[in-house]
């Protein structure tokens, strides 16, 4: 994984006022560099600006400011070359209902000026479990198969970068797992994958790096493991022998909470701190004569981190 295949500098989008509607800032200035061959997840709630950012990179939406370099090409000065390096799988299942799978995918290749390559298209359809359906019309396919066709169309011209905009929206768990396997295999072949998602598990499962976006602002970009290490918290749960109605004042320094109707005393601590406070917390619990029959610690998930980030910075 070397070098940057995509670079954004100060990319922003503001929509002008329309009628009685005031102007809106959909995307605040973004600086971002995507490494060649990585899987990058852009994580954020609906309406955070994920699709706006992708649409700008793919040339669907014009930026209000900033520059974009795609595989060495300026996205505005050398639009055709930049766009040829990109494959986009949109959220919507918008495909030509009466065309066959084979015709649709082959046409997508020709749209980008690529010479016909029946062998490549056949292998692509086989890889996506679509070859047996190659003569079926799109309208005859299930939602999951239509999603596969969209991916085949995006890959038909052999792009360097594949954008997946909410790839798991509306698909079942089994298909989602199949798609994750396929994404990894594409990365192994050298394709850079950028996916937007609000499914925390999708980012946690697949990404090398994670960017968190909310209200049009890119809040943070980091290695997934480093992000979880740096921001991740742990919880210490004590299952009490007798439920408690209230937390004693003598435990106030640790700010514990009562969970499960008073049956669990929870202490949240930062695992990266030199002093976690656990020994002193447990010592004080024993001094107070609070009995517990079980002790359990757990790491925070990416979801916990995401909620904390959005809550603090939005």
SULHUZI-V710727 format. One record per pair of residues at least 4 apart in sequence whose C-alpha atoms are under 8 Angstrom apart, sorted by the first residue. I is the first residue (numbers start at 1). J is the second residue. If there is no record, write none. Layout:
I&J / I&J
//
This chain:
1&35 / 1&36 / 1&37 / 1&38 / 2&35 / 2&36 / 2&37 / 3&35 / 3&36 / 4&33 / 4&34 / 4&35 / 4&36 / 4&71 / 5&33 / 5&34 / 5&35 / 5&36 / 5&69 / 5&70 / 5&71 / 5&72 / 5&161 / 5&192 / 6&33 / 6&34 / 6&35 / 6&36 / 6&68 / 6&69 / 6&70 / 6&71 / 6&72 / 7&31 / 7&32 / 7&33 / 7&34 / 7&68 / 7&69 / 7&70 / 8&30 / 8&31 / 8&32 / 8&33 / 8&66 / 8&67 / 8&68 / 8&69 / 9&29 / 9&30 / 9&31 / 9&32 / 9&66 / 9&67 / 9&68 / 10&29 / 10&30 / 10&31 / 10&65 / 10&66 / 10&67 / 11&27 / 11&28 / 11&29 / 11&30 / 11&31 / 11&63 / 11&64 / 11&65 / 11&66 / 11&67 / 11&68 / 12&26 / 12&27 / 12&28 / 12&29 / 12&30 / 12&63 / 12&64 / 12&65 / 12&66 / 13&25 / 13&26 / 13&27 / 13&28 / 13&29 / 13&62 / 13&63 / 13&64 / 13&65 / 14&23 / 14&24 / 14&25 / 14&26 / 14&27 / 14&63 / 14&64 / 15&23 / 15&24 / 15&25 / 15&26 / 16&22 / 16&23 / 16&24 / 17&21 / 17&22 / 17&23 / 17&24 / 18&22 / 18&23 / 25&216 / 26&49 / 26&52 / 26&215 / 26&216 / 27&49 / 27&52 / 27&53 / 27&215 / 27&216 / 27&217 / 28&216 / 28&217 / 28&218 / 29&65 / 29&66 / 29&217 / 30&217 / 30&218 / 34&38 / 34&40 / 35&192 / 36&190 / 36&191 / 36&192 / 37&187 / 37&188 / 37&190 / 37&191 / 37&192 / 37&193 / 38&187 / 38&191 / 38&192 / 38&193 / 38&207 / 38&208 / 38&209 / 39&187 / 39&192 / 39&193 / 39&194 / 39&195 / 39&206 / 39&207 / 39&208 / 39&209 / 40&193 / 40&194 / 40&195 / 40&207 / 40&208 / 40&209 / 40&210 / 40&211 / 41&194 / 41&195 / 41&196 / 41&197 / 41&203 / 41&207 / 41&208 / 41&209 / 41&210 / 41&211 / 42&50 / 42&194 / 42&195 / 42&196 / 42&197 / 42&203 / 42&210 / 42&211 / 42&212 / 42&213 / 43&50 / 43&196 / 43&197 / 43&198 / 43&199 / 43&200 / 43&203 / 43&210 / 43&211 / 43&212 / 43&213 / 44&48 / 44&50 / 44&196 / 44&197 / 44&198 / 44&212 / 44&213 / 44&214 / 45&197 / 45&198 / 45&214 / 46&198 / 47&214 / 47&215 / 48&213 / 48&214 / 48&215 / 48&216 / 48&217 / 49&53 / 49&213 / 49&214 / 49&215 / 49&216 / 49&217 / 50&54 / 50&196 / 50&213 / 50&216 / 51&55 / 51&165 / 51&196 / 52&56 / 52&61 / 53&57 / 54&58 / 54&163 / 54&165 / 55&59 / 55&60 / 55&61 / 56&60 / 56&61 / 56&62 / 56&63 / 57&61 / 57&68 / 57&75 / 58&83 / 58&86 / 58&88 / 59&75 / 59&79 / 59&83 / 67&74 / 67&75 / 67&76 / 68&74 / 68&75 / 68&76 / 69&73 / 69&74 / 69&75 / 69&82 / 70&74 / 70&75 / 70&82 / 70&85 / 71&82 / 71&85 / 71&160 / 72&82 / 73&77 / 73&78 / 73&79 / 73&81 / 73&82 / 74&78 / 74&79 / 74&82 / 75&79 / 75&82 / 75&83 / 78&82 / 79&83 / 80&84 / 81&85 / 82&86 / 84&112 / 84&157 / 84&159 / 85&158 / 85&159 / 85&160 / 85&161 / 86&159 / 86&160 / 86&161 / 86&162 / 86&163 / 87&154 / 87&155 / 87&157 / 87&158 / 87&159 / 87&160 / 87&161 / 87&162 / 87&163 / 88&151 / 88&154 / 88&162 / 88&163 / 88&164 / 88&165 / 89&150 / 89&151 / 89&154 / 89&162 / 89&163 / 89&164 / 89&165 / 89&167 / 90&150 / 90&164 / 90&165 / 90&166 / 90&167 / 91&164 / 91&165 / 91&166 / 91&167 / 91&169 / 93&143 / 93&146 / 93&147 / 93&150 / 95&138 / 95&146 / 95&150 / 96&104 / 96&138 / 96&139 / 97&137 / 97&138 / 97&139 / 98&137 / 98&138 / 98&139 / 99&103 / 99&104 / 99&137 / 99&138 / 100&104 / 100&134 / 100&135 / 100&136 / 100&137 / 100&138 / 101&105 / 101&130 / 101&133 / 101&134 / 101&135 / 101&136 / 101&137 / 101&138 / 101&149 / 102&106 / 102&134 / 102&135 / 103&107 / 104&108 / 104&153 / 105&109 / 105&121 / 105&149 / 105&152 / 105&153 / 105&156 / 106&110 / 106&116 / 106&121 / 106&153 / 106&156 / 107&111 / 108&112 / 108&153 / 108&154 / 108&156 / 108&157 / 109&113 / 109&114 / 109&115 / 109&116 / 109&153 / 109&156 / 109&157 / 110&114 / 110&115 / 110&116 / 110&157 / 112&157 / 114&157 / 117&121 / 118&122 / 119&123 / 120&124 / 121&125 / 121&156 / 122&126 / 122&131 / 123&127 / 124&128 / 124&152 / 124&155 / 124&156 / 125&129 / 125&130 / 125&131 / 125&134 / 125&152 / 126&130 / 126&131 / 128&148 / 128&152 / 128&182 / 130&134 / 130&145 / 130&148 / 130&149 / 136&140 / 136&141 / 137&141 / 138&146 / 141&145 / 141&146 / 142&146 / 143&147 / 143&171 / 144&148 / 144&171 / 144&175 / 145&149 / 146&150 / 147&151 / 148&152 / 149&153 / 150&154 / 151&155 / 152&156 / 154&159 / 154&162 / 155&159 / 155&162 / 159&191 / 160&190 / 160&191 / 160&192 / 161&191 / 161&192 / 161&193 / 161&194 / 162&191 / 162&192 / 162&193 / 162&194 / 163&193 / 163&194 / 163&195 / 164&193 / 164&194 / 164&195 / 164&196 / 165&195 / 165&196 / 165&197 / 166&195 / 166&196 / 166&197 / 166&198 / 167&195 / 167&196 / 167&197 / 168&172 / 168&176 / 168&197 / 171&175 / 171&176 / 172&176 / 173&177 / 174&178 / 175&179 / 176&180 / 177&181 / 178&182 / 179&183 / 180&184 / 180&206 / 181&185 / 182&186 / 183&187 / 183&193 / 184&188 / 184&206 / 185&189 / 186&190 / 186&191 / 187&191 / 187&192 / 187&193 / 197&202 / 197&203 / 199&203 / 200&204 / 200&302 / 200&303 / 201&205 / 201&302 / 201&303 / 202&206 / 202&207 / 203&207 / 203&210 / 204&224 / 204&302 / 207&224 / 208&223 / 208&224 / 209&221 / 209&222 / 209&223 / 209&224 / 210&221 / 210&222 / 210&223 / 210&224 / 211&218 / 211&219 / 211&220 / 211&221 / 211&222 / 212&218 / 212&219 / 212&220 / 212&221 / 212&306 / 213&217 / 213&218 / 213&219 / 213&220 / 214&218 / 214&219 / 214&310 / 214&314 / 215&314 / 219&309 / 219&313 / 222&226 / 222&227 / 223&227 / 224&228 / 225&229 / 226&230 / 227&231 / 227&232 / 228&232 / 228&300 / 228&301 / 228&302 / 228&305 / 229&271 / 229&272 / 230&272 / 231&270 / 231&305 / 232&270 / 232&271 / 232&299 / 232&300 / 232&301 / 232&302 / 232&304 / 232&305 / 233&268 / 233&269 / 233&270 / 233&271 / 233&299 / 233&300 / 234&268 / 234&269 / 234&270 / 234&271 / 234&297 / 234&298 / 234&299 / 234&300 / 235&266 / 235&267 / 235&268 / 235&269 / 235&296 / 235&297 / 235&298 / 235&299 / 235&300 / 236&266 / 236&267 / 236&268 / 236&269 / 236&295 / 236&296 / 236&297 / 236&298 / 237&264 / 237&265 / 237&266 / 237&267 / 237&295 / 237&296 / 237&297 / 238&264 / 238&265 / 238&266 / 238&292 / 238&293 / 238&294 / 238&295 / 238&296 / 239&263 / 239&264 / 239&265 / 239&292 / 239&293 / 239&294 / 239&295 / 240&263 / 240&264 / 240&265 / 240&290 / 240&291 / 240&292 / 240&293 / 240&294 / 241&263 / 241&291 / 241&292 / 241&293 / 242&263 / 242&291 / 242&292 / 243&261 / 243&262 / 243&263 / 243&264 / 244&258 / 244&262 / 244&263 / 245&262 / 246&258 / 246&262 / 247&251 / 247&252 / 247&256 / 247&257 / 247&258 / 248&252 / 250&284 / 251&255 / 251&256 / 251&281 / 251&284 / 251&285 / 252&256 / 254&267 / 254&277 / 254&281 / 255&267 / 256&265 / 256&266 / 256&267 / 256&268 / 257&265 / 257&266 / 257&267 / 258&262 / 258&263 / 258&264 / 258&265 / 258&266 / 259&263 / 259&264 / 259&265 / 259&266 / 260&264 / 269&276 / 269&277 / 270&276 / 271&276 / 272&276 / 277&281 / 278&282 / 279&283 / 280&284 / 281&285 / 282&286 / 283&287 / 284&288 / 285&289 / 285&290 / 285&291 / 286&290 / 286&291 / 300&304 / 300&305 / 301&305 / 302&306 / 303&307 / 304&308 / 305&309 / 306&310 / 307&311 / 308&312 / 309&313 / 309&314 / 310&314
//
